[in-house]
Amino acid sequence: MLQSMTGFGNAKVCSEFGYFLIEIQSLNSRFCDIVVRLPGELSMFEIRLRKLIEKKLVRGRISFFLKWTKPDGFQLPHINKTLAKIYSDRLNLLKKELKLTGELDIQTLVRFDGVMYTEDVKIQGKKVWADLENGVNKALNGVNLMRMKEGALLQKNIIKYVNSIKRSVKKIENRQPIVLKKSREKLIKNMKEILKKSNINELGTIDEEKLLPRLPIYTNYADISEEITRIRSHIHQFLSLANSPRNIHDVNYRGSSKITGRNLDFIVQELNREINTLGSKANDVIIGREAITVKDKLEKIKEQIQNVL
């Protein structure tokens, strides 16, 4: 089954270190572009997070956001006694020199910058990461679930276009004997006219079966059976790749071993090349019309698979 690159997943984690809200968004991209937004205190986990995200999502423009709500008592107050003494000494000196009145109390002193500050309780990396990893995996599974649902819709549309192409190819195949017959008759007529203009009247009956295979114009521009065979082969490869199984419920899921979207895009390019050759060689209005229909459907498929993982 096809998988889209568009997806969203989130998770909420409550632990002794507070409340974590995790959100992951994925959009289509040729590569794996990851943007991570973390609180500064958790920046130590960025490399691990990037590896985990890339392993699960493989490709796409991925935005990771983490909001951390700290628990009560997580920040402890501290007083810089050295700085407080410096402020006190300087103010008392100023008071004496300027002959000022009034007393310097503690409430005034602690308002000065740097005298009182807070520091977080030192976090335990292993315990925090265990909680985060659990939440991130839940969010990533949510992204993959949405990707699969989006992929199913993409696949439905793409298969519809592929079936239309198969019908057109069948019409072209049915038309081929008629085109070959017309080409044969036209060539024989032209040869007879050439012989007549050259005053070669005693040649007798033309052996068509021996003559036609020796005419390059006939063999190169009338027979499109090879193109039809290759088109059918490409369609078979396309459908086999599109229908390959994927399991998002496996926690170690990381998509197909191959980049399916890129492979499908390559097959579409090959189909385009073959149908262009076919339309040019056949030189038939009806086949040309069906070739245009095929190219139109291929263009629609190409647009769809830009978002296929």
Helices and strands as residue ranges (DSSP letters): E 7-15, E 18-27, E 32-37, G 40-45, H 46-57, E 60-69, E 75-79, H 81-97, H 106-109, E 116-120, H 125-197, H 208-211, G 212-214, H 216-221, H 225-242, H 260-282, H 285-305
